[in-house]
């Protein structure tokens, strides 16, 4: 998963560099006017340039890195999903037919955090049920931490993107007033141009934050569902092992 994240990050940074290079060599004036028949990706490119390549590039970096982490987490969590009912039945059948070692083998051959928790609990059967329960709870916390890995970075990008947009807005306003001061006249064209550039950075930051927030909430809901399945199946496992010990 780390390699996948690095791949997304590298591709994103290459895209940012290409956009920044285009911004530096892009034409100005009337050539930057957006025509009604212009494709949407061309319009976005023009708005990116109008907003200022500096601030917009930082906002784009936040969006790309946040999406890279989110996609990596989505893939990881989807791979972590397990049919807990089927796993419980297989473990119970293995306990009845082959004992502890057979049940451990079933857990080893099943991917996902639930199977790992089962393996940790079954491995400590000879130490008593109290140790089994503590092991299941402790390792469940470890698995939950692994599922939440990277979410703090997404939160950071959600917070930083609008701030960068607002900072670009403030800088744009300052530049607009500087232009008014240099011209010695409050021209509507000068004020409108400065305001337009300033507001585009705010729009960019808010759009990036909204997109990342949607992915962040999806990841939280996915983690909650997995944690609920882990807790429910862990209780069933302990009950199963208690019954096995009584035989």
N, C-alpha and C positions, 0 to 999 in steps of 0.2 A: 504494500500500500504506500509506503514511503517513496518508492521508486515512481509510482504512478503520480503522486503529488508533485514530485520534482519535475516530472515530464510536463504536467499541466503548467507548472510555474514557469518553466523555460519557454514553452510555447507562448504563454501569455506575455512574458517579457519581450520576446521577439516581436510579437504583434504591437506592443507598446512602442518599441524602438522604431518599427516601420511607420507607425502613425506619427510619431514625433518627427521623423525625418521628412515625412510628407508635409507636415505642418510647417517645417522650416523653409521648405522650397515652394510652398503653395502660393498661388497668385493672390493678389489683393484687389480691393476696389470692386468694380462692377462685376468682375469675373467670379466673385464669391457669392453672388446673388443666387438664391435657391429658386429654380424654375418649378412650375407646377408639375411638369412631366418628368422631373428628375427622380431616379430610383431612391428608395428609402435609405439604402446604405450610403448613397452619395450625399443625401441631406444630412445624415448623421455625421459624416466626415466633415462637411462644411461647418456644422454647428460646433463640432469639436475644435476646429481651427479658430472659429470666431470666439469661443470661450477662452482661448489662450492655451497653448500647448503645454505650458508648465503645470498649471493647476489641474487641467483636464487629464494630463498624463498621470498625475498622482492618483486622481480619482479612479482612473481606469485600472491602475495597478492594484488598488484596493479591491475593485470589483473582480478582477481576474484571479487574484490570489484567494479571495474569499470563495469564489466559485470552485476553484481547484480543490480547496479543502472540503467544501460541501459535497462535491461529486465523489471525492475519495471516501468520505464518511458514509455517503449513501451506498456505495458499492460494498464497503466493509459491513455495514449494518444488514444489508440484504444477504450477504454471505453468512452472517451470524444467525439468521433466522433458522429455526429448527422446528420440525414437527414434534412437539413435546409429547403428545399422546402416543405417537408411534414409538418414540424413544423410550418412554416409560414401559410400554408393552414389551419391547425388545429386551430391556434390562431385566424386567421381571421374569421373562422367559429364560433368559440366560442364567439368572440366579437359580431358578428351579432345576435347570438341566445341567449346568456346568459349574455353578457356584460363583465365588467372588471373582476369580480370574476370568471367567467367561463374560461376566458383566463388565469388568474393566476393559476387556477387548472390544465389546460393543461400543463403549464410550470413546475409546481410542479411534475407532473407525468412523465416528460421527463428528462432523465439524460443528462449530458454534460454541458459545459460552455455556449453554445449558449442559452440553455433553462434558465440557471441562469441569464444571461444578460437580456433576455426577461422579466423574472419575476421582476427584479429590475426596469426596465423601466416602465412596466405596473403598478407596485405598486405605482408609483409616478405620475400617470395620473392626479390626482386631484390637483397637484402642478404646472401644466403648462408644455408645451412642452419644454421650455428651461431647466427646471429641469430634464425632462425625458432624453433629449439628454446628459446632463452632467452626469447623473447617468449611462447611457449606456456606455459612454466613460470611466468613472472612473472604473466601475466594469469590463469593458473589459480589462483594464490594470491589474487589480487584477488577473483575470483569466489567462492572459498571463504570469504573474509572477509565478503562480502556475504550469503552464505547463513547464516552464523553470527550475523549482526547481530540483536541483541535477546535472544539466549540468556542473556547475563549478567544481564539484568533478571529473567528467569524464575528463574535461580539465586538472585538476591537475594530475591525474593518467597518462594521455597521455604524459605530460611533465616529470613526475618523472621517468617513466619506462626506457626510453632511458638513462637518467642521471645515474640511478643505474647501467645500463649495461656498460656505459662508465667508471663509477667508478670501477666496477669489472674488467674491462679491464686494467685500470691503476694499480690496486692492483696486478693483475696477472703478468703484466710486471715487476713490482718491485720484485715479488717473483721469477720470472725467472732470473733476474739479480742477486738476492741473491744466487740462486742455482748455477749460473755460477761462482760467487765469491767463494762460498764454495768449488766447485769442482776444481777451479784453472785452468779450461780449458773450451773453448767455444765448447761444444759438441753439434752437431746438435740435438741429442735426447733431451737434456736439454732445448735448445731454443725452439724446436718444441712443447714440452709438455707445457711449460709456455705460449707460444703464443696461443696454442689451447684452454687452459682454459680461457685465457683472452678474446678471440674472441667469445667464446660461450656465455658469459654474455652479450656482445653487441648484438648478434643475439637475445637472449631472450628478452632484453629490446625493441629492434626495433619491433619484432613480436608482443609483447604485445601492444605497442603503435599503430601499424597499425590496429590491431583488434579493439581496442577501438575507433580509429579515424573513422572507417567505421560505427560503431554504432552511434557515435556522429553526423556524417553528416546525417545519416538517421533520427535521432531524430530532427535535425534542419529542415530538409525538411518536416517532419510530422507536426512540430509546425507551420511552415510557411503556410502550407495548412490549418490548423485549424484556424489560425489568419485571413487568407484571407476570409474563410467562415464566421467567426465571424463578420468581418467588413462589408461584403456584406449583410449578413442577418440583421445586426443592422440598416443599412440604409433602408432596406425594412421594418423593424419594425416601424421605425420613420415615414416613409411615410404612413404606414397603420394606425398608431395612429392619424396622422394629419387628414386623411380622416374620421376616426371615430369621431373625435371631431367636424367636420363640420356638422355632421348629426344633 
